[in-house]
Amino acid sequence: MSQQPLAQIHPDAIIGPDVEIGPFVFIDKNVEIGAGTKIGSNVTILEGTRIGEKCNIFPGAVLGGIPQDLKFKGEESLAIIGNNTTIREFVTVNRGTTAKGKTVVGSNCLIMAYSHVAHDCIVGNNVIVANACQLAGEVEIADHAILGGGTLVHQFSKIGAHVMVQGGTRVIKDVPPYVTAGRDPLTYAGVNSVGLRRRGFSNEQITLIQDTYRIVFQSKLNTTNALAKILETIPATPERDLIVEFIKSSDRGIIKGFV
């Protein structure tokens, strides 16, 4: 471990090998930091934080702060950061409440400056959260999703895998997998075909996803009938099944189609 003398580290914190700790860092008790992680100056890492290996935490970030939730009564909970994740300047990640007991940011993520990840959020792997995004409590973001800068995500909202959300938008409904979403109010703007191709999806897979969403957003069927038609007419694939399951399980309802 490489530590600046001006850093303050609780003796009970568990610090892995080859961790670099800058000046004026504060690391509380009940903290674990994995091997090879770099922690910039003026970072605050509070009780209940777990940081994986080879992460890069930039100056001013605050990880593991108590939830901004009036129901929180001091219960033990965690804020978990996966491996190879970058946390940029002044990001805040609060720990969980009794709702889930943990807030999670996965591996290989990029959380850009001034973003906030509230209590009990679950952020998947390979997620990009651009500058100044604000995630309210218990938001769920699946793998490979990208949120443009300044996105506001309402409490309990879900954003599916491989989604691209336009910057400066308000997410108040669930955003199903594989789509791009934009405008105000937020609406379906097509399939994220560019992102899918970059991640190895074939033209056949993308076409099937597009056909599925034509039924969801352009058939003028209600949700129940649209899902029934999808199951009847679209061949069974992991992509089709993920879309159907996401829509079925949506408590807030999904975003609308474009007009």
C-alpha positions as CSV (number, residue, x, y, z in Angstrom):
1,M,0.0,0.0,0.0
2,S,1.2,3.5,-0.9
3,Q,-0.2,6.1,1.5
4,Q,0.3,9.8,1.8
5,P,1.1,10.8,5.4
6,L,-1.8,13.2,5.4
7,A,-4.4,10.5,4.8
8,Q,-6.4,9.2,7.8
9,I,-7.2,5.5,7.8
10,H,-9.0,3.6,10.5
11,P,-6.9,0.7,11.8
12,D,-9.8,-1.7,11.3
13,A,-10.1,-0.9,7.5
14,I,-9.0,-3.7,5.3
15,I,-6.7,-2.4,2.5
16,G,-5.5,-4.7,-0.2
17,P,-2.0,-4.8,-1.8
18,D,-0.8,-2.1,-4.2
19,V,-3.6,0.3,-3.2
20,E,-2.6,4.0,-3.7
21,I,-4.1,6.5,-1.3
22,G,-3.7,10.2,-1.9
23,P,-3.5,13.1,0.6
24,F,-6.4,14.1,2.8
25,V,-8.2,10.9,2.2
26,F,-10.5,9.6,5.0
27,I,-11.2,5.9,5.3
28,D,-13.5,4.8,8.0
29,K,-13.9,1.5,10.0
30,N,-15.7,-1.4,8.3
31,V,-14.3,-0.6,4.9
32,E,-12.6,-3.0,2.5
33,I,-10.6,-1.9,-0.6
34,G,-9.4,-4.3,-3.2
35,A,-5.9,-4.7,-4.6
36,G,-4.6,-2.2,-7.1
37,T,-7.2,0.5,-6.4
38,K,-6.2,4.1,-6.7
39,I,-7.8,6.7,-4.4
40,G,-7.3,10.4,-5.2
41,S,-7.0,13.3,-2.8
42,N,-9.8,14.4,-0.5
43,V,-11.8,11.2,-1.0
44,T,-14.1,10.2,1.9
45,I,-14.9,6.4,2.2
46,L,-17.3,5.8,5.1
47,E,-18.4,2.8,7.1
48,G,-19.9,-0.1,5.1
49,T,-18.1,0.6,1.9
50,R,-16.7,-2.3,-0.2
51,I,-14.5,-1.3,-3.2
52,G,-13.2,-4.0,-5.6
53,E,-9.9,-4.4,-7.3
54,K,-8.3,-1.9,-9.7
55,C,-10.8,0.8,-9.2
56,N,-10.0,4.5,-9.7
57,I,-11.6,6.9,-7.3
58,F,-11.0,10.6,-8.2
59,P,-10.7,13.5,-5.8
60,G,-13.7,14.6,-3.8
61,A,-15.8,11.5,-4.1
62,V,-17.8,10.4,-1.0
63,L,-18.6,6.7,-0.9
64,G,-20.8,5.0,1.7
65,G,-22.6,8.1,3.1
66,I,-25.7,7.3,5.1
67,P,-28.9,7.3,3.1
68,Q,-30.8,10.5,2.5
69,D,-33.9,8.7,3.6
70,L,-35.9,9.7,6.7
71,K,-36.8,6.0,7.3
72,F,-33.1,5.2,7.8
73,K,-32.5,4.5,11.5
74,G,-28.8,3.7,11.5
75,E,-29.0,0.1,10.5
76,E,-26.0,-1.7,9.2
77,S,-25.8,-1.6,5.4
78,L,-23.3,-1.6,2.5
79,A,-22.2,0.4,-0.5
80,I,-20.5,-2.0,-2.9
81,I,-18.3,-1.0,-5.9
82,G,-17.2,-3.7,-8.3
83,N,-13.8,-4.3,-10.0
84,N,-12.3,-1.9,-12.5
85,T,-14.8,0.8,-11.9
86,T,-14.0,4.5,-12.2
87,I,-15.6,7.0,-9.9
88,R,-15.0,10.5,-11.0
89,E,-14.8,13.8,-9.1
90,F,-17.4,14.5,-6.4
91,V,-19.5,11.5,-7.1
92,T,-21.6,10.4,-4.1
93,V,-22.7,6.8,-3.5
94,N,-24.9,6.3,-0.4
95,R,-25.2,2.9,1.3
96,G,-28.4,0.9,1.6
97,T,-31.4,0.8,3.9
98,T,-33.5,-2.1,5.2
99,A,-35.1,-2.1,1.8
100,K,-32.2,-4.0,0.2
101,G,-29.4,-3.6,2.7
102,K,-27.0,-2.5,0.0
103,T,-26.3,-0.1,-2.8
104,V,-24.4,-1.7,-5.7
105,V,-22.3,-0.2,-8.5
106,G,-21.0,-3.1,-10.7
107,S,-17.7,-3.8,-12.4
108,N,-16.2,-2.0,-15.3
109,C,-18.5,1.0,-14.8
110,L,-17.8,4.7,-15.3
111,I,-19.6,7.1,-13.0
112,M,-18.8,10.6,-14.1
113,A,-18.3,13.8,-12.0
114,Y,-21.0,15.1,-9.7
115,S,-23.3,12.1,-10.2
116,H,-25.3,10.7,-7.2
117,V,-26.2,7.1,-6.6
118,A,-28.8,7.0,-3.8
119,H,-29.7,4.3,-1.3
120,D,-30.4,0.8,-2.5
121,C,-29.7,1.5,-6.2
122,I,-28.5,-1.5,-8.2
123,V,-26.3,-0.5,-11.1
124,G,-25.1,-3.4,-13.3
125,N,-21.8,-4.0,-15.0
126,N,-20.3,-1.9,-17.9
127,V,-22.7,1.0,-17.2
128,I,-21.8,4.6,-18.1
129,V,-23.4,7.3,-16.0
130,A,-22.4,10.7,-17.5
131,N,-21.8,13.9,-15.6
132,A,-24.3,15.2,-13.0
133,C,-26.8,12.3,-13.3
134,Q,-29.0,11.9,-10.3
135,L,-30.3,8.4,-9.4
136,A,-33.0,8.4,-6.7
137,G,-33.5,5.6,-4.2
138,E,-33.9,2.0,-5.4
139,V,-33.3,2.7,-9.0
140,E,-32.1,-0.3,-11.0
141,I,-29.9,0.0,-14.1
142,A,-29.0,-3.2,-16.1
143,D,-25.7,-4.0,-17.8
144,H,-24.3,-1.9,-20.6
145,A,-26.8,0.9,-20.1
146,I,-25.6,4.5,-20.8
147,L,-27.2,7.6,-19.2
148,G,-26.5,10.9,-20.9
149,G,-25.3,13.9,-18.7
150,G,-27.8,15.5,-16.4
151,T,-30.3,12.6,-16.5
152,L,-32.7,12.5,-13.5
153,V,-34.1,9.1,-12.6
154,H,-37.2,8.8,-10.4
155,Q,-37.2,6.6,-7.4
156,F,-37.9,2.8,-8.1
157,S,-37.4,3.3,-11.9
158,K,-35.8,0.6,-13.9
159,I,-33.5,1.0,-17.0
160,G,-32.9,-2.2,-19.0
161,A,-29.8,-3.6,-20.5
162,H,-28.1,-1.9,-23.5
163,V,-30.3,1.2,-23.2
164,M,-29.2,4.7,-24.3
165,V,-30.9,7.6,-22.5
166,Q,-30.6,11.1,-23.9
167,G,-28.9,13.6,-21.6
168,G,-30.9,16.1,-19.7
169,T,-34.0,13.9,-19.5
170,R,-36.3,12.8,-16.7
171,V,-36.8,9.1,-16.3
172,I,-40.2,8.6,-14.6
173,K,-41.2,5.4,-16.2
174,D,-39.2,2.1,-16.8
175,V,-37.1,2.0,-19.9
176,P,-37.1,-1.5,-21.5
177,P,-33.9,-3.2,-22.8
178,Y,-32.1,-2.4,-26.1
179,V,-33.8,0.9,-26.8
180,T,-32.8,4.5,-27.1
181,A,-35.0,7.0,-25.2
182,G,-35.2,10.7,-25.4
183,R,-37.5,13.8,-25.6
184,D,-39.6,15.3,-22.8
185,P,-41.6,13.4,-21.6
186,L,-39.2,10.5,-22.2
187,T,-40.3,8.3,-25.0
188,Y,-39.1,5.4,-27.1
189,A,-36.8,6.7,-29.9
190,G,-35.9,3.4,-31.6
191,V,-33.6,0.4,-31.0
192,N,-30.0,1.1,-29.8
193,S,-28.7,-0.6,-32.9
194,V,-25.3,1.2,-32.9
195,G,-24.6,0.1,-29.3
196,L,-25.8,-3.4,-30.0
197,R,-23.5,-3.8,-33.0
198,R,-20.6,-2.6,-31.0
199,R,-21.3,-5.3,-28.5
200,G,-21.5,-8.1,-31.1
201,F,-25.2,-8.4,-31.7
202,S,-25.9,-9.7,-35.2
203,N,-28.2,-8.1,-37.8
204,E,-30.7,-10.9,-37.2
205,Q,-30.8,-10.3,-33.5
206,I,-31.3,-6.5,-34.0
207,T,-34.0,-7.1,-36.6
208,L,-35.9,-9.3,-34.2
209,I,-35.6,-6.7,-31.4
210,Q,-37.0,-4.1,-33.8
211,D,-39.9,-6.3,-34.8
212,T,-40.7,-6.9,-31.1
213,Y,-40.8,-3.2,-30.4
214,R,-42.9,-2.5,-33.4
215,I,-45.6,-4.6,-31.7
216,V,-45.0,-2.9,-28.3
217,F,-45.0,0.7,-29.5
218,Q,-46.6,0.9,-33.0
219,S,-49.4,-1.8,-33.1
220,K,-51.8,0.3,-31.0
221,L,-52.4,-2.8,-28.9
222,N,-52.6,-2.5,-25.1
223,T,-49.7,-4.0,-23.2
224,T,-51.4,-7.3,-22.4
225,N,-52.4,-7.9,-26.1
226,A,-49.1,-6.7,-27.4
227,L,-47.2,-9.2,-25.2
228,A,-49.5,-12.0,-26.3
229,K,-48.9,-11.1,-30.0
230,I,-45.1,-11.1,-29.4
231,L,-45.3,-14.5,-27.9
232,E,-47.4,-15.8,-30.8
233,T,-45.4,-14.2,-33.7
234,I,-41.8,-13.5,-32.6
235,P,-39.5,-16.5,-32.4
236,A,-38.3,-17.3,-28.9
237,T,-34.8,-15.9,-28.2
238,P,-33.1,-14.5,-25.1
239,E,-33.6,-11.0,-26.4
240,R,-37.4,-11.5,-27.0
241,D,-37.8,-13.1,-23.6
242,L,-35.9,-10.4,-21.8
243,I,-38.1,-7.7,-23.3
244,V,-41.3,-9.6,-22.4
245,E,-40.2,-10.3,-18.8
246,F,-39.1,-6.7,-18.3
247,I,-42.4,-5.3,-19.4
248,K,-44.4,-7.9,-17.4
249,S,-42.5,-7.1,-14.2
250,S,-42.6,-3.3,-14.6
251,D,-44.4,-1.8,-11.6
252,R,-44.2,1.8,-12.9
253,G,-45.1,1.0,-16.5
254,I,-42.8,1.5,-19.4
255,I,-42.2,4.7,-21.4
256,K,-44.5,5.5,-24.3
257,G,-43.8,5.2,-28.0
258,F,-43.1,8.2,-30.1
259,V,-46.1,9.9,-31.8
